[in-house]
Structures are given as structure tokens and as C-alpha cells.
């Protein structure tokens, strides 16, 4: 009889990472897994912050009764956690809007909180770490003041952190409520002003969709939500949640296609916002990682617009496919670590001019060596 340890030795990190991707696409594959394989799948999903999403897929495909009871109960508990977070987001959205009501400015909810508040299918099983909003830059000082009067305060206190965010970034230093502990990120656009992409944030506000039942509250348009999801993934360099963010994009795209996505219009909108490249990458790796062939016209239009060389694509494929699968412990090695580091540097290169990048990364390295905990940015 084969020992479990022998099975684990046989299962490489890449194999287990691929297993998670396959189960996300075809949940019935989970019925063939042994308890040992389930243990590895759960470890992979936990690292990728996809446990609650996995639980939702099992339930909606009515697979729960066929799973081992211990697995079924475990997954249900994680889906319940996501549901509780979603209830909290609805309550917190009202608190945020109440706090900033006197500014009379539009508040656009972003990312996970937007998915939840707008009721999009991508919300299912989506865990949230904080609430993200975007307001016009001309209102940012008034919004910050009203939030402070409402109980929020800046989480970053060092002089460098404050200057870093206020001078170079697209958001205020993270704010946290003094009694509820809710973390709020207040943006005035979706990319730093120093970024190489020349994004006009006003175009995002002009296409935003109002949220029903909430005053002066909005979410991005369907096309802009896809573009923002892609931009966040391929500009931020935070690949600890990379597979989750790519699966968010996958579900957003799936919903858009079901409702009649205008692929030419999507590609044109990305070009208009100067964000064609991150959308191209998201469409490319949605195909390569999840094995789907959708939005091929948009992908081809963006490929012609971006005109990447084959050598560049081979390099990026090697880096991104390692990074997106590095969430599984057995996939973490020197190669994946180096890929993550290169993509981290690339993300800063996209967001900062060379002199600022050199200064910022040097300072971060010094602060790490000195044991500083002030590492919230970058």
C-alpha cells in the first residue's frame, strides 16, 4: 500500500497548483480526490485566499453531500466567514457614506467591496481585507477630514510614510476606525500620478454606475471594473493573492460575456484609459492559467495595439506563471522567489521614475535591515 508521504512526494507544487485551477473551473473534479489530495488542495486554496470561493463552488454545484463530511463542514465554515464579511461591508458602506455626506462628492467603491455592494456574481466566496473607495482628488482633503471626525485615523504614522502616500501615491495612507477596527483605503485614482500610464481618473467617474439604495455611491462600469482588476493585478506586484485576483477577473469576464460584452469596445476603452497592456496580460493569463478561450477578439486587438515581441512574452510567461502558482508551499523555490522579486521590481518601475524608484527601494531595504515595521506601502 502506498504511504501518504510517498503520494505527497509525488505531487509537485506545480501539480497541486494546477489542481486548484482545475477544480475552480470544474468543481466536480474534486470528487476524485483522496483525503491526502484534499489536504494539499486546501493548503493551496488557503495560501491563495480562495478557500471561501472553493466552498461556494462546491455548494452551488451541489457537491457537498458527496464530499467527506470533515471536508464539507470545513468549507462551509469558510463560506460563512465570507458571508459575515459581506454583511459587515453593507453596514460599513453606510457608515462611510454618512461620514462624508457633507462633502457632497461621489464615492466609488472598488474591488471586493464593489463586488459585494453591487451584487455581482464575483462576490461569492470573496474574502475582504479592507474597504476601498475612490473620490475626486479635489475632494480628498475634505473627505479625509470628515472621516477623521467620523472615527477613522491614519494607520501609518512615520513622516516618510505620510509623505510617500501624499506626494507620490494614488491614495491616502490607510485609515482604520478607532472602535470598529475597519481598514479603509481612500483613493483619488487607480494608479500613482508618477505611473508611466497617463490615466485620466475623470473618465472613470464619468462612466461609474450608481449603487441602488445608497446616496452618492457608485461602482465602476463593467468595462472599467475589468480593466481595474487587470491593472491592480499587473501593476501592484502583490502576487500573494495573484491567483485570487486572476480568478476575480475570470468571473468578471464570464459575467460580462453572458450579458453581451462588446469586446471591441472593451479593447478601445483600455486604450482610451492608457491601460491596454495590463488588460492584455489579464486576458492572456486568464487563457493560459485557466485554459479558457474567451474574449479572443479583445485579446487580438490588444495584442496588435501593444505589439509585444515573442522574446518579451516568453520571459513574462515564465515569470507570471511561476508567480501566479507560487501560492502553494511546494511550488515555492528559488525560481519562484526570484520571479516574484523581479515582478515586484517591475511593478515599482511601472509606478515610479528611476530616481524615485532607486530612493524608495533603497529606503525600504534599509528599514527592513533596521527591523522597522513600517512596511505598509509598495
N, C-alpha and C positions, 0 to 999 in steps of 0.2 A: 504493500500500500504506500502511495506517495505521501510523504510528510508535508504538512503545510509550509514549512520553511523552504522545502525544495520548490514548491509552487511559487512562493514569493521570489526566490532567486531566479526563477524562470521568467517572471513577469518584470520586464524592464519598466523604467519610469515612462518611457515614450509609449509603451504598450498600454499602461494604465491611464495615461493622459488621453490617449486615443479612445480608450474605453469610455471615459467620461463624455467625450464629444459625441460618440456614437449613441450612448444612452440618452443624452439630451435631445438628439434628433429622432431616435426611435426607442422610446422608453420600454417597449416590450422586450428588448434585448436583455433587460435586467433579469428576466425570468430564468435565464440560463446561467446566472452567476451562482457560484458557491458562496458560502459564508466568508471564506477567505478572500474571495474576489470582492465581495461586498465591503469587507473591511478596508480593502485598498481603494475601492471606488469612493467610499465615504471620506477617507483621508484626503483624496484628491479633490472632491467636491467641497470639503471644509476649507482647504487651503485656497481654493478659487472663489470662496464665498458664494457657492452655488448649491448648498445643501437644501435651503428652503425652496429654491427653484426646482431642484430634483424631486423634492417631496410633492410639490404641486403637480408636476408632470405625472408622477405615479398615481396620484389621486384622480386627476382628470381623465387618465386613461384606464381608470378602474382596475388598477393592478394591485392595489393594497391587499385584498384578500388572498392573492396568490403569492405574496411575499412572506418570508419568515416573519413571525409575529414581532420578534425583537427589532427587526429592521423597520417594519411598518410603524410601530409605535415611536421609534426614534425619529423617523422622518416626519410624522405628524406633529411631534413636539416642535420641530424646527419650522414647519409651516405656520404653526400657531404663533411662534415668535414674530415672524414676518407680518402676520395679520395684526398683532398687537402694535407693532411699529407703525403700521398703516393707519390705525385708529389714532395713534398719537400725532401723526403728521396732519391729519384733518384738524385736530384740536389746535395744534401749534400754528397752522396756517392762519387760523382766525386770530390768534394772539399777535402774530407778526403784523397782519393787516390792520388790526386795531391800533397797534403801537405807532404805525407810520401813517395812519389815516389823514392826519393834519397836513402832511406834505402834498397830498392830492397828486401823487405821481404813480404811474403804472408799476406794478410789481409782477415780474415774470418769474415764475417758479421753474427751476431747471432740474434736469437729471431725475433721480429717483423720486423726489417729492413731486415733480411734474407728472411722472407716470402714474403715481398714486392718485393725485388730486383730479386728474383728467380721466381716470378710469380706463387707461389704455391696457390692452392685454399684457404688455410687457411688465406691468406692475406685479403680476402674480409671482409669489415667491421671491420678490426683490427685497433684500435687506438694505437698510439705510444707515449710514453712519452720521449724517447731518442733514440739514436742510439748506438748499442752495436757492438764492433769489438773485435777480438782476434788476437794477433800477437805472434810469438815465444818469449819466455822470454828473450832470448839472444839479441833480438832487442828492448826490451821495452824502454830502456833509449833513444835510437836514435829516436824511434817513438815519444816519449813524447817531445823531443827537437824539432823535425820537426813540430809537431802540435802546439807547443807554438810559433814557428816562423810563423806559418800559422794563428795565431789569437786566439788559444784556451788557456785557463788558468785553473788552478785547482780551483774547486768550494769550496773546504774545505781548510781553512787556519790555523786552530789550529794545534799546534805541535803534539797533541795526534792523531788527525785525520790523519795527514800525516804519522805518524809512524805506526798507526793501519793498514792502507792500504798497505804501502810499505813493512812492515815486516811480516804481517800475512795474508793478503788477496790475492785473485787471480786477482786483478785488481788495476789500479791506482785510486787515488781519482778522482771523476767525473770531467770532463773538460767541460767548457762552452765557446762558441765562443763570443768574446767581442762585435761583431756587430750584428751577426745573432741570438744570444741567444740560439743556438742549444746545447743541452747537449750530450756529448759523453762519453761513458763508454769504457775504454780500458782494455781488459782482456789479460792475458797470459795463462790462462786455465779456466776451468768452475767451479772449486771448490777450496777453500783455501788450501794452502800447509799443513795447520795444520789439515785438514779434516781426518776423520777416513778412508775414501775411498782412496786407493792408485792409483790415476788416472795418467796415462802417457799421457800428452797432445799431445805428438808427434804422437800418434795413431790417434788423431782427425785430425791433419793437413794432415797426410798421406792419409786419406780417403776423404778429402774435395773435393767438386765439384767446378770447375771453373765457374764463372759468365760470361755469354756471353756479349760481348761488353765492358767489364771492364778489365783493366790490373792488373794482380796480385791480383785479387779479387775472393773470394771463399765463399761458404756456406758449412755447414756440410753435410755429406752424409745423405741419407734418414733415415737409422737406427740411426745414431748419432743424427739427429735432434729430433727424437722421444725420445731418451734416455736423451738428454739435456733438452727437455721440461719437462720430468718427474722429472729430477734431480733438475731443478730450482724450480719446484712447491713443492717438498717434502723435499728439503734441506734448502730453503731460509726462510721458516716460515712467508712469507708475504701473508696472506690469504685474504687481501682486494681485490685482483684480482684473488683469487683462482679458482672461477668458470670459469672465462675467460680463465685462463691458462689450466684448465682441458678441456674446450671446444676446445682450440687450439690443445691439444693432441688428442682429439676425431676426429677432422678434419684431422690432420696429419695422424692418424692411418687409417682413412677411405680412404684417398688418397693412402696410401701405400698398402692397401688391394686390391684396384681397379687395381693397377699396378703389382700385383703378389707378395705381401710381403712374404718373406721367414721367417716364424715365428720361426723356429728352429735357423736360422741364427741370427735373432734379439736377441733372448734369449742368444745365445752364445756371441754375441758382447757385450751385457750388462755385462755378466760375465767377459769377457776379460778386460773391462774398470773398473771393480770393482764397477759397478753401477746396479747390478741386483735388489737390494732392491727397489730403487726409481722407476724403471720401473715396478716391480711387483705391487707396490702401485698404480701407474698410471693406469695400466690395470685393477686392482681390482676396483678402484673407478670410472673408466670410465663405467664399468658394473653396479655398484651399483647406481651411481648418474643418469646416462642416460638410464639405463635399457636395455643396449645392450648386446648381447652375441657374441662378435667378438674376434679374436686373442686368442681363448681358449687354443690352443696348447702352445703358448708362455707363457700364464698365468700359465698353469700347469707345464711347465718346470721350470719356475722361482719359483713357489711355492715349488717344490721339492728342488731347489737349496738353497732357503732362509730358508726353513723349519720353518716358524713361528708357534708358539703354538696357539691353539684356544683362550686361555685367552688373549694373546697379540693382536690377531686380533679383538676380541670383544672390547678391550679397544681402539684400533686405529680406529675402525669403529665408535665408539661413538664420539671420538674427531674429526676425519676428516669430518664426515658427518655434525656435528654441524658447524665446521669451514667453510666448503665449502658452507653452506647455511646461514651463518651469515651476508651475504651482504644485506639481506632485513631488513629494520628498525624494522619490527615487529618480526623478528627472533632473534633480539639482546637482550639477557637477561644474567642473572648471569651465567647460564650454558655455553652459547656460549662464553661469555667473558673469563671464566675460561679455556675452551677448547683452545681458541686462545692463551692464555698466556702459557699453557702447551706446545703447539706446537711451540711457539716462543722459549721457553727454550730448547725444544728438538732440534730445528734447530741449535742452538748455540752449544749444546752438540755434535752434529754430526760434527761441523766445528772446534771445539777447544778442546784442552786438558783441564782437570778440573781446573788446577791452572790459566790458561789464561782466561777460561770462568768466573771464580769467580771474577777475577780482572776486566774484561771488563764489566760484568753486574753491578758490584758494582759501577764502574765509571759512567756508563750510568745513574744509579739511582741517584747518587749524582748530576750529571749535570742537570738532569730533575728537581730536587728539587731546584737547583740554578737558574733555568729558562734559561739554555743555549739553543740556537737554533742549536747547533752543534750536530745534531742527524742523520746525513746522512747515517751512516753505521749501520749494524746489523739489 
